[in-house]
Amino acid sequence: MPLVFEEHRLGGLAEGGDPAALEALRATASGAARLRSARSAALEADLGALTADGRPRSIVVVAADAPVGEAPAAVFGNGCPVPLVAVRDHRLPGWVAGHDLVIAVAATSGQNADPVARAAAEAVRRGCRFLGIGAPGGPLAPIAEQARAPYIPLHAAGAVAADIGPALWGPLAAVLTAVGRTAGITAVPAEVFEAAAARLEDVAHQCRPAAEPWIDPAKSVTLDLAGALPLIWGGTPIAAVAARRFAATLGAQARYPALAGEVPGDLAWQAPTAEGPFGGDGAPRSIFDDPEPEGAARMRAVLLRDPGGPGDPGDSDEPSVSGDSGGSGAMAGTMTAAEESLRARGVGISELRTEPGHPLERLAGLIALTEYVTVYLAVAYGVDPLSSRPVVP
């Protein structure tokens, strides 16, 4: 029997609702605590063995959760003097050797940690500089101990029943802090981490279960996505990371398929889908035509707005920070043209927007909003958002 979107489930959360859904929302709201705790753990760790030999040739971040590896490059941007490479497979690139630093992250044990552990063991065999990050006594701890390499233990601030969702913030904070300490660059300041944590708390307040849909951006987008195939686009590096993360969590937590891409790079192969069987067929011929025939599969674009970064029509006039490189009129124009093209083909558009600030703040705001949409969409379809069933046993 196919799952049916039931809007009343969202309203029921304020009166108690499904215990599993409330647990997921409490876990999602714990992101700020995880961010603060992990940064403290990374600052307390002894990384002298990694800095004694000077700046590494490159930093390779191995993590099952894509944003943990991709976000450092987006946050530090052109300000990082060494390449930042993300790896999600169990194999390291062939060029990785002793002059490179491999940071392996396995926040939990289980299937998602296995490829990371294999890549970590390979890094140690190649003689790479190595740093492990994970739960106390996790699968990377013995590898780091055998290599006499540092290990940053992450103590959970509340239970999380999956390798996804709020478990992102602890590993990401630890990686960003470690990169700043080992790459010979200006680390992300303490006040920025605190501002990012405050941004997570602000989103948690906006998207609380008792909030009405017209003041809760997450519930509003959830209602827009009912029965639709999401096409998620970001026009900046920060927004692109959040878009890919959104699509991944929709599949893993809500069992909901989605496309994600970065403008303009993915336009060439994703934009034509607006003319296919899931797209619109142009504007209604008259006011009496139904723009969304009942039961018809349709596409819904979700644009992640990053006003503080280049390449988004909402660019601010503030000076660039950290990884920003200034506004780009050409990229902003491309995003606007893509939006207009979707509207002309009858594709509905929703937006999730973050406020200006440091790249880490903006990333925190966007990802937090998408996490609440994911949980609310799972709730509306009667799916347990904290149960993750692996495809391969």
Secondary structure, 3 states (H helix, E strand, C coil): CCCCCCCHHHHHHHHCCCHHHHHHHHHHCCHHHHHHHHHHHHHHCCCHHHHCCCCCCCEEEEECCHHHHHHHHHHHHHHCCCCEEEECCCCCCCCCCCCCEEEEEECCCCCCHHHHHHHHHHHHHCCCEEEEEECCCCCCHHHHHHCCCCEEECCCCCCCCCCCHHHHHHHHHHHHHHHHHHCCCCCCCHHHHHHHHHHHHHHHHHCCCCCCCCCCHHHHHHHHHCCEEEEEEECCHHHHHHHHHHHHHHHHHCCCCCEEEECCCCHHHHHHHHHCCCCCCCCCCCCCCCCCCCCCCEEEEEEEECCCCCCCCCCCCCCCCCCCCCCCHHHHHHHHHHHHHHHHCCCEEEEEECCCCCHHHHHHHHHHHHHHHHHHHHHHCCCCCCCCCCCCC
